Amino acid sequence: MTSDTTKPEQFEEVLTSVAESIGSTLGNIAAKANAAKEALTPSPATQRKVVTRAKSVERRAKAITRKVARKVSKGAKKVAAGAKRVEKAAGKKAKKAKKVARKAVKKAKRR
């Protein structure tokens, strides 16, 4: 009869050990899942850093855009001024040519 009484106790010990092991494993899995969720969910501090960084990048981009626009505008003004100079010079040459042509016509008529 001693063998009958010892078997259930050993069986209970094995069951208890298995249950503890399963509980421990489930606890570890739950802890890892929670840690993963925390890592994937941005914290307020991380969110602030992201927003601050995004704002600084946006400011920098706008500043670069303004600089480029200024340079392009300056280049366009130079081209326009150059074109104006060329146009003015061409106008002067045309006037001079017209004057010379008139003089030549007058001279030809006098002959």
Secondary structure, DSSP 4 states (H G I P E B T S, - for coil): -HHHHHHHHHHHHHHHHHHHHHHHHHHHHHHHHHHHHHHHSPPHHHHHHHHHHHHHHHHHHHHHHHHHHHHHHHHHHHHHHHHHHHHHHHHHHHHHHHHHHHHHHHHHHH-
